[in-house]
Amino acid sequence: MTKPVTSVALMMLFEQVKIRLEDPLSKYIPAFKNVKVMQEDGEKWVAPKSEITIWHLLTHTAGLSYGDADESAIEKLYIDADLENADMDNAELSRRLAELPLKFHPGEGWHYSYATDVIGHLVEIISGVSLGEFFQENIFKPLGMEETFFQVPQDKNERFAELYGLSADAQLGVIDSTIGGDFSHPRRHSGGSGLVSKLQDYFRFTQFLLNKGELEGARLLGPKTVELITLNHLNKKILPIKMNNLWPGSGFGLGVKVLMDRGQASAMENVGTYDWGGWASTHFWIDPVDEIISIFLTQYIPSFTYPLRKELRTAVYQAMVD
C-alpha cells in the first residue's frame, strides 16, 4: 500500500510551497509538454485540451494507464513499452510514459494508473534525494515506522511473508514471491508499489492520518491538508469510478478512495471513510466518524479474488452497538 505514502510525501512538499496542485506536470518533467491523447479509433493522436497537472496525477484523472489486459490499442502500447522493467529508474519510467498516448483528455475521466509512480519521481526532483531517502527521513523516522522500506534487510529475510495464490495444486498455495518484484536489491523506489512493512508500522501511518497529520508529537501535515486529501475531488460527470468493478457511491481524493453515499455503495461505514488497497489483497480503511482504523494484510494474488474487504467491514460494524 505504497501509493498513500507517496501522496502524503507530495502533500508535504505542497505545504512547503515547493509545488502547487494546479502546476502543469511539464514544469517539472518537460517531456510531458508534448503528450497526446489517443482517439477512440486507436489511430489518431490529438493534442490534449489542457495539460496534465499535479492534481490530475493525485486523483488518477491524468489519462495515464497501467497496461491493462483489455486488448485495446493503448493498453498494448503500454505493455510493449516494458514499463515493469526492474532495471529502469523513475526518470526513465516517466520518459517512457510521456511518449505514450493518454486514454482521455486530462480531467475528463478516472483511471487507475502509473500516475503515482510519476508523483514519486516528482518527490525526487523537488527534494533532490531518492524516494526511499525522502520516505525514511521525512515520514518513517518521525512516525517511528522502524521496519518499513523498499529493500528487506538481509537479517530480516526470514520474517518476509510468503505470497499466496492459485498454485498448480490448490486454490491457496505458496507461489514465487519474486513475482511481485525484487525486494532484496530493488533498482527503483517506485511511488506506486514496492514498500514492505509490518502491521504495527502501517498502523502508525494510518493513526497519523486519523489524527489529521500528527502522531505522538510529530506533525507531518496540517489538519486542513489531511482534510483536503480525504475529500472527494471528482465531479459527477466521471462518477462512478471503476476498478475491477464499479464503485457506486465512492469518489476519490488525493491518493485515497472516499465514501460519499452509503446507500449507493451499500456500505456499513460512515460517509467520509477513506481507504486504499495493495496488490496482494492488502487493504486499509479509516472511518473518521467512529474513529476506526482497519488494516488487512492478506498476501493473496490477484487482489479482489474474494470479497474479503467488504465482508470484514460487515463483521466490524455489526459488532458495534450503542
C-alpha positions as CSV (number, residue, x, y, z in Angstrom):
1,M,0.0,0.0,0.0
2,T,2.7,2.4,-1.2
3,K,0.6,5.0,-3.0
4,P,-1.0,6.7,0.0
5,V,2.6,7.2,1.5
6,T,3.7,8.7,-1.8
7,S,0.7,11.0,-1.9
8,V,1.5,12.2,1.6
9,A,5.1,12.9,0.6
10,L,4.0,15.1,-2.2
11,M,1.5,16.9,0.0
12,M,4.3,17.7,2.5
13,L,6.1,19.5,-0.4
14,F,2.8,21.2,-1.2
15,E,2.7,22.5,2.3
16,Q,6.2,23.8,1.9
17,V,5.0,25.7,-1.2
18,K,7.5,23.8,-3.3
19,I,4.7,22.6,-5.6
20,R,1.2,23.6,-6.4
21,L,-1.7,21.3,-7.3
22,E,-2.5,23.4,-10.4
23,D,1.1,23.3,-11.7
24,P,1.5,21.6,-15.1
25,L,3.4,18.4,-14.9
26,S,5.7,19.7,-17.7
27,K,7.0,22.3,-15.4
28,Y,9.0,19.5,-13.6
29,I,9.2,16.9,-16.4
30,P,9.3,18.8,-19.7
31,A,8.7,15.6,-21.8
32,F,5.0,15.7,-20.8
33,K,4.6,19.0,-22.6
34,N,4.2,17.1,-25.9
35,V,1.9,14.2,-24.7
36,K,-1.0,13.3,-27.0
37,V,-4.5,11.8,-26.5
38,M,-5.5,8.6,-28.4
39,Q,-8.8,8.8,-30.1
40,E,-11.3,6.0,-29.8
41,D,-10.4,4.6,-33.2
42,G,-6.9,3.9,-31.8
43,E,-5.3,5.5,-34.8
44,K,-5.3,9.3,-34.4
45,W,-3.5,11.1,-31.6
46,V,-4.5,14.6,-30.8
47,A,-3.3,17.4,-28.5
48,P,-4.9,17.4,-25.1
49,K,-7.5,20.1,-24.3
50,S,-5.3,21.0,-21.2
51,E,-2.0,20.0,-19.8
52,I,-1.7,17.3,-17.1
53,T,-1.5,19.0,-13.7
54,I,-0.2,17.7,-10.3
55,W,-3.9,17.5,-9.2
56,H,-4.6,15.2,-12.2
57,L,-1.9,12.8,-11.1
58,L,-3.1,12.7,-7.4
59,T,-6.7,12.0,-8.5
60,H,-5.9,9.5,-11.3
61,T,-7.6,11.8,-13.8
62,A,-4.5,12.5,-15.9
63,G,-5.4,9.9,-18.6
64,L,-2.5,7.6,-17.9
65,S,-3.0,3.8,-17.6
66,Y,-1.3,0.7,-16.2
67,G,-1.2,-1.5,-19.3
68,D,-4.5,-3.3,-18.5
69,A,-5.2,-6.6,-20.3
70,D,-8.3,-5.4,-22.1
71,E,-6.8,-5.8,-25.6
72,S,-7.3,-2.1,-26.5
73,A,-4.7,-0.3,-28.7
74,I,-3.5,1.9,-25.9
75,E,-3.0,-0.9,-23.4
76,K,-1.0,-2.8,-26.0
77,L,1.3,0.2,-26.3
78,Y,1.8,0.3,-22.5
79,I,2.6,-3.4,-22.5
80,D,5.1,-3.0,-25.4
81,A,6.8,-0.2,-23.5
82,D,8.1,-2.7,-20.9
83,L,7.2,-0.4,-18.0
84,E,7.8,-3.1,-15.4
85,N,11.4,-3.4,-16.3
86,A,13.2,-3.8,-13.0
87,D,16.4,-2.1,-14.2
88,M,14.6,1.1,-15.0
89,D,14.7,4.2,-12.7
90,N,11.9,6.6,-12.1
91,A,13.2,9.1,-14.6
92,E,13.3,6.5,-17.4
93,L,9.8,5.3,-16.5
94,S,8.5,8.9,-16.7
95,R,10.2,9.4,-20.0
96,R,8.6,6.3,-21.5
97,L,5.1,7.3,-20.1
98,A,5.5,10.7,-21.7
99,E,5.9,9.0,-25.1
100,L,2.7,7.1,-24.8
101,P,-0.8,8.5,-25.6
102,L,-3.3,9.3,-22.9
103,K,-6.6,7.4,-22.6
104,F,-8.6,10.6,-22.4
105,H,-8.2,14.3,-22.0
106,P,-6.9,15.2,-18.5
107,G,-9.8,15.7,-16.1
108,E,-12.4,14.0,-18.3
109,G,-12.1,10.5,-16.8
110,W,-10.8,8.4,-13.9
111,H,-8.4,5.5,-14.5
112,Y,-6.1,3.8,-12.1
113,S,-2.6,4.2,-13.4
114,Y,1.1,4.8,-13.2
115,A,0.2,8.4,-12.0
116,T,1.5,7.8,-8.5
117,D,4.8,6.5,-9.9
118,V,5.2,9.8,-11.6
119,I,4.4,11.5,-8.3
120,G,7.2,9.5,-6.7
121,H,9.6,10.9,-9.4
122,L,8.3,14.5,-8.7
123,V,9.2,14.0,-5.0
124,E,12.7,13.1,-6.1
125,I,13.0,16.0,-8.5
126,I,11.8,18.6,-5.9
127,S,13.6,17.2,-2.8
128,G,16.9,16.2,-4.6
129,V,17.0,12.8,-2.9
130,S,15.7,9.3,-3.8
131,L,12.2,8.5,-2.9
132,G,13.4,5.9,-0.4
133,E,15.5,8.5,1.4
134,F,12.7,11.0,1.4
135,F,10.3,8.5,3.0
136,Q,12.9,7.4,5.6
137,E,13.9,10.9,6.8
138,N,10.5,12.7,6.5
139,I,7.9,10.0,7.2
140,F,9.2,6.8,8.6
141,K,11.6,8.2,11.2
142,P,9.2,10.9,12.6
143,L,6.4,8.4,12.8
144,G,8.5,5.6,14.3
145,M,8.0,3.2,11.4
146,E,11.2,1.2,12.1
147,E,10.6,-1.7,9.7
148,T,9.2,-0.1,6.5
149,F,11.4,0.1,3.5
150,F,11.8,-0.8,-0.2
151,Q,14.6,-3.3,0.5
152,V,14.2,-6.0,3.0
153,P,17.5,-6.2,5.1
154,Q,19.3,-9.5,4.8
155,D,18.9,-10.2,8.5
156,K,15.1,-9.9,8.2
157,N,14.6,-12.1,5.2
158,E,13.3,-15.0,7.3
159,R,10.4,-12.8,8.5
160,F,9.4,-11.7,5.0
161,A,5.8,-13.0,4.4
162,E,5.1,-15.7,1.9
163,L,2.9,-14.8,-1.1
164,Y,-0.1,-17.0,-1.8
165,G,-2.3,-17.5,-4.8
166,L,-3.6,-20.1,-7.2
167,S,-1.0,-22.8,-7.4
168,A,-0.7,-25.9,-9.6
169,D,-2.1,-28.0,-6.7
170,A,-4.6,-25.8,-4.9
171,Q,-6.6,-22.6,-4.7
172,L,-4.4,-21.5,-1.8
173,G,-0.8,-22.3,-2.4
174,V,2.6,-20.6,-1.8
175,I,3.8,-19.0,-5.0
176,D,7.0,-17.4,-6.1
177,S,7.4,-14.1,-4.1
178,T,9.6,-12.6,-6.8
179,I,6.5,-12.2,-9.0
180,G,5.9,-9.0,-7.0
181,G,9.4,-7.7,-7.6
182,D,12.9,-7.9,-6.2
183,F,12.7,-6.9,-2.5
184,S,16.3,-7.8,-1.7
185,H,18.0,-5.5,-4.3
186,P,15.4,-3.2,-5.8
187,R,16.7,-0.9,-8.6
188,R,13.8,1.5,-8.5
189,H,12.0,3.1,-5.5
190,S,8.5,3.2,-7.0
191,G,5.9,5.7,-5.9
192,G,3.2,3.2,-6.9
193,S,4.4,0.0,-5.3
194,G,7.2,-1.9,-3.6
195,L,7.2,-0.8,0.0
196,V,7.2,-3.6,2.6
197,S,6.1,-3.0,6.1
198,K,4.6,-4.7,9.2
199,L,1.2,-4.2,10.7
200,Q,2.4,-2.1,13.6
201,D,4.3,0.3,11.3
202,Y,1.4,0.8,8.9
203,F,-0.9,1.3,11.9
204,R,1.2,4.3,12.9
205,F,0.9,5.7,9.4
206,T,-2.9,5.3,9.5
207,Q,-3.1,6.7,13.0
208,F,-1.2,9.8,11.8
209,L,-3.9,10.2,9.2
210,L,-6.8,9.7,11.6
211,N,-5.1,12.3,13.9
212,K,-5.2,14.7,11.0
213,G,-1.4,14.9,10.4
214,E,0.2,14.2,13.8
215,L,1.4,11.3,15.9
216,E,2.9,11.4,19.4
217,G,4.2,15.0,18.9
218,A,5.4,14.5,15.3
219,R,3.3,16.7,13.0
220,L,3.9,15.9,9.3
221,L,0.9,17.6,7.8
222,G,-1.6,20.3,8.9
223,P,-5.2,19.2,9.7
224,K,-6.6,21.1,6.7
225,T,-4.2,19.3,4.3
226,V,-5.4,15.9,5.6
227,E,-9.0,17.1,5.1
228,L,-8.1,18.1,1.6
229,I,-6.6,14.7,0.9
230,T,-9.6,12.9,2.1
231,L,-12.3,14.9,0.4
232,N,-13.8,13.7,-2.9
233,H,-12.3,15.7,-5.8
234,L,-14.2,14.2,-8.7
235,N,-17.1,15.8,-10.5
236,K,-20.3,14.0,-11.2
237,K,-19.5,13.6,-14.9
238,I,-16.8,11.0,-14.2
239,L,-18.6,9.1,-11.4
240,P,-19.0,6.3,-10.6
241,I,-15.4,5.3,-10.8
242,K,-14.3,1.7,-11.6
243,M,-11.5,-0.7,-10.9
244,N,-12.3,-4.3,-11.5
245,N,-15.9,-3.4,-10.6
246,L,-17.9,-0.2,-10.4
247,W,-17.7,1.7,-7.1
248,P,-21.0,3.5,-6.9
249,G,-21.3,6.0,-4.0
250,S,-17.5,6.4,-3.9
251,G,-15.3,9.3,-5.1
252,F,-11.6,9.9,-5.0
253,G,-9.4,12.3,-3.0
254,L,-5.7,13.0,-3.3
255,G,-4.5,9.4,-3.2
256,V,-7.4,7.6,-1.5
257,K,-10.9,6.4,-2.3
258,V,-13.6,8.3,-0.4
259,L,-17.1,7.2,0.6
260,M,-19.8,9.7,-0.5
261,D,-23.1,7.9,-0.3
262,R,-23.7,4.9,1.9
263,G,-26.9,3.8,0.1
264,Q,-25.3,3.8,-3.4
265,A,-22.3,1.9,-2.1
266,S,-24.3,-0.5,0.2
267,A,-21.7,0.5,2.8
268,M,-21.7,-0.1,6.5
269,E,-19.1,2.6,7.2
270,N,-19.8,6.3,7.6
271,V,-19.7,8.9,4.8
272,G,-16.2,10.3,4.7
273,T,-14.5,7.0,5.3
274,Y,-11.4,6.7,3.1
275,D,-9.4,3.7,2.1
276,W,-6.9,2.0,-0.3
277,G,-5.5,-1.4,-1.0
278,G,-2.4,-3.1,-2.3
279,W,-1.5,-5.6,-5.0
280,A,-1.7,-8.7,-2.8
281,S,-5.2,-8.2,-1.3
282,T,-3.9,-5.9,1.4
283,H,-6.2,-3.1,2.4
284,F,-6.9,-0.4,5.0
285,W,-9.8,1.9,5.8
286,I,-10.1,4.8,8.2
287,D,-13.5,5.9,9.5
288,P,-13.0,9.4,11.0
289,V,-16.6,9.5,12.4
290,D,-16.4,6.3,14.5
291,E,-12.6,6.6,14.7
292,I,-11.9,3.2,13.3
293,I,-8.7,2.0,11.6
294,S,-8.7,-1.3,9.9
295,I,-5.6,-2.9,8.3
296,F,-6.0,-6.2,6.4
297,L,-2.7,-7.8,5.3
298,T,-3.8,-10.8,3.3
299,Q,-1.0,-11.9,1.0
300,Y,-3.0,-13.3,-1.9
301,I,-2.9,-12.5,-5.6
302,P,-4.7,-11.5,-7.6
303,S,-6.4,-8.9,-5.5
304,F,-10.2,-8.9,-5.5
305,T,-10.3,-12.7,-5.9
306,Y,-12.5,-12.9,-2.8
307,P,-14.9,-10.2,-1.4
308,L,-12.9,-10.2,1.9
309,R,-12.7,-6.4,2.2
310,K,-16.5,-5.9,2.3
311,E,-17.1,-8.9,4.5
312,L,-14.6,-7.7,7.0
313,R,-16.3,-4.3,7.2
314,T,-19.7,-6.0,7.7
315,A,-18.1,-8.1,10.6
316,V,-16.7,-5.0,12.2
317,Y,-19.7,-2.7,12.0
318,Q,-22.3,-5.3,13.0
319,A,-20.4,-5.7,16.3
320,M,-20.8,-2.1,17.2
321,V,-23.8,-1.2,19.5
322,D,-24.6,1.9,21.5
